[in-house]
Amino acid sequence: MARDKVPSTPAIRMLKKHKVKFIPHPYKYEDKGGTRVSSRELNIDEHEIIKTLVMEDEKQTPLIILMHGDCEVSLKHLARQMKVKKISPCTADKADSLTGYQIGGISPFGTRHPLPVYMEETISTLERVVINAGRRGLLVELSPQDLTIILKPIPVSVAI
């Protein structure tokens, strides 16, 4: 992918529609490499790279949780804060179907079906966030304020 040509994904189109200033960061994608690889390839602190995780509760109601790349989600704490019995990751097929994106390229922007978004509250304190843009090997950098304005995430404290 040429550095000057940004692919048109639903996520990129949504950011442009909202007139958000963003910087595209293409990188060499490695299967199952996660934020560790993108951090290394882009020389960006893994804490600033935000994972988009698709989960569901015990009634199979889906949701998105945004988490720092170097942290994990406490499913127990998330369930407690959501006042549900249990939270678990969706299958790859279900996540792909709900979002319209492939695992490794899931963005919270421009998902096929609108999903509630929960966000680790400390993400809003960062100077910048770098998050998936809807394609494997493509992240975008933007302000946490813009992310919050567009997604209106529910803040939670679930990082471990």
MONOR-V852149 format. One record per residue. RES is the residue in three letters. PHI is phi in degrees with one decimal (999 if undefined). OMEGA is omega as a letter, one per 40 degrees, with the letter a starting at -180 (* if undefined). Layout:
BEGIN
RES,PHI,OMEGA + RES,PHI,OMEGA
END
This chain:
BEGIN
MET,999,i + ALA,-66.9,a + ARG,-64.4,a + ASP,-89.5,a + LYS,-108.4,i + VAL,-92.3,i + PRO,-62.5,i + SER,-91.6,i + THR,-102.4,i + PRO,-56.0,i + ALA,-65.6,i + ILE,-63.2,i + ARG,-61.2,i + MET,-65.8,i + LEU,-62.2,i + LYS,-65.9,i + LYS,-59.4,i + HIS,-86.7,i + LYS,56.3,i + VAL,-84.9,i + LYS,-79.7,i + PHE,-143.7,i + ILE,-117.4,i + PRO,-74.0,i + HIS,-130.1,i + PRO,-73.0,i + TYR,-152.3,a + LYS,-79.0,a + TYR,-71.9,i + GLU,-123.2,i + ASP,-55.1,a + LYS,61.9,i + GLY,-83.3,i + GLY,59.6,a + THR,-70.2,i + ARG,-60.8,a + VAL,-69.7,a + SER,-62.7,i + SER,-61.3,i + ARG,-65.3,a + GLU,-66.1,a + LEU,-99.2,a + ASN,54.3,i + ILE,-121.5,i + ASP,-55.0,a + GLU,-60.1,i + HIS,-66.3,i + GLU,-85.2,i + ILE,-86.6,a + ILE,-104.1,i + LYS,-83.2,i + THR,-109.4,a + LEU,-111.9,i + VAL,-100.7,a + MET,-125.3,i + GLU,-149.6,i + ASP,-90.1,a + GLU,-65.3,i + LYS,-94.7,a + GLN,64.1,i + THR,-82.6,a + PRO,-81.0,i + LEU,-156.8,i + ILE,-112.5,i + ILE,-123.3,i + LEU,-99.3,a + MET,-140.5,i + HIS,-55.9,a + GLY,-61.7,a + ASP,-95.2,i + CYS,-123.8,i + GLU,-112.4,i + VAL,-97.1,i + SER,-79.3,a + LEU,-63.2,i + LYS,-63.9,i + HIS,-67.6,i + LEU,-64.1,i + ALA,-59.4,a + ARG,-62.5,a + GLN,-69.7,i + MET,-87.3,a + LYS,61.0,i + VAL,-125.4,a + LYS,-75.1,a + LYS,-153.4,i + ILE,-126.3,i + SER,-145.6,i + PRO,-65.5,i + CYS,-73.8,i + THR,-66.9,i + ALA,-59.1,a + ASP,-62.4,a + LYS,-67.9,i + ALA,-61.8,i + ASP,-61.4,a + SER,-64.5,a + LEU,-69.8,a + THR,-96.6,a + GLY,84.2,a + TYR,-117.5,i + GLN,-84.5,i + ILE,-53.5,a + GLY,93.8,i + GLY,-137.7,a + ILE,-74.4,i + SER,-112.7,i + PRO,-77.9,a + PHE,-92.0,i + GLY,69.1,i + THR,-70.4,a + ARG,-58.7,i + HIS,-116.8,i + PRO,-65.1,a + LEU,-125.4,i + PRO,-63.7,a + VAL,-115.2,i + TYR,-110.3,a + MET,-136.7,i + GLU,-54.5,a + GLU,-60.0,a + THR,-73.5,i + ILE,-61.7,a + SER,-67.8,a + THR,-89.6,a + LEU,-74.0,i + GLU,-75.0,i + ARG,-148.3,i + VAL,-127.0,i + VAL,-125.1,a + ILE,-139.5,a + ASN,-60.9,a + ALA,-108.6,i + GLY,95.5,i + ARG,-151.4,i + ARG,-58.9,i + GLY,84.7,i + LEU,-141.0,i + LEU,-115.0,i + VAL,-125.6,i + GLU,-102.2,i + LEU,-152.8,i + SER,-82.3,i + PRO,-62.7,i + GLN,-65.1,i + ASP,-64.4,i + LEU,-56.7,a + THR,-67.7,a + ILE,-63.1,a + ILE,-75.0,a + LEU,-87.9,a + LYS,48.4,a + PRO,-72.2,i + ILE,-90.0,a + PRO,-71.9,i + VAL,-138.7,i + SER,-115.7,a + VAL,-136.4,a + ALA,-76.8,i + ILE,-135.3,*
END
